[in-house]
């Protein structure tokens, strides 16, 4: 089975303002009972889990998507072989999920997560 997108994310300087914008624009109900007020609209809302919140360092932010892979380390190694680069090595934001961020050869950010 091919890897599939399971999560997309919009982060920026003012997470609550972004949450109001996306909630109002698309009628998403964001659950903000997560660390840092991170809001999540589940698959029932829009077809794919979507997170909206503030960047942890106050930077301008980004929009990215996360692809489910069997092995994050293997995906990072393969991305590097193909001309990409690792931006954030594997980490766990909650003690369970395993995530990493990579850039494609043109610098676009892609997240990978183990399933």
VENKA-V180697 format. One record per pair of residues at least 6 apart in sequence whose C-alpha atoms are under 6 Angstrom apart, sorted by sequence separation. I is the first residue (numbers start at 1). GAP is how many residues later the second one is. D is the distance in Angstrom with one decimal. If there is no record, write none. Layout:
I|GAP|D, I|GAP|D
//
This chain:
32|6|5.3, 43|6|4.9, 55|6|6.0, 92|6|4.8, 103|6|4.6, 32|7|4.0, 42|7|4.5, 91|7|5.6, 102|7|5.7, 31|8|5.0, 41|8|5.8, 91|8|5.4, 102|8|5.4, 30|9|5.1, 31|9|5.2, 41|9|5.2, 90|9|5.3, 101|9|5.7, 30|10|5.0, 40|10|5.5, 90|10|4.5, 101|10|4.4, 30|11|4.7, 40|11|4.4, 89|11|5.2, 100|11|5.7, 29|12|5.9, 39|12|5.4, 88|12|5.4, 100|12|5.5, 39|13|5.1, 88|13|4.9, 99|13|5.7, 87|14|5.4, 99|14|4.5, 38|15|4.7, 87|15|4.9, 98|15|5.5, 86|16|4.4, 98|16|5.7, 85|17|5.6, 85|18|5.3, 84|19|5.4, 84|20|4.4, 84|21|4.7, 83|22|5.3, 19|33|5.9, 15|38|3.9, 15|39|3.9, 14|40|5.6, 7|41|5.8, 9|41|5.5, 11|41|5.8, 13|41|5.5, 6|42|5.9, 7|42|4.7, 8|42|4.9, 9|42|4.6, 10|42|4.8, 11|42|5.0, 12|42|5.0, 72|42|5.8, 7|43|5.6, 9|43|5.8, 11|43|5.2, 12|43|5.3, 71|43|5.7, 11|44|5.5, 68|44|5.9, 69|44|5.9, 70|44|5.4, 13|45|5.2, 65|45|5.8, 66|45|4.2, 67|45|4.8, 68|45|5.0, 69|45|5.1, 70|45|5.8, 64|46|5.8, 65|46|5.9, 66|46|5.1, 68|46|5.7, 13|47|5.6, 68|47|5.8, 12|48|5.2, 12|49|4.0, 11|50|4.9, 11|51|5.5, 10|53|4.6, 9|54|5.6, 9|55|5.4, 8|56|5.7, 8|57|4.0, 7|58|5.7, 8|58|5.8, 7|59|5.0, 6|60|6.0, 5|61|5.7, 6|61|5.8, 5|62|4.3, 4|63|5.4, 4|64|5.7, 3|65|5.7, 3|66|5.8
//
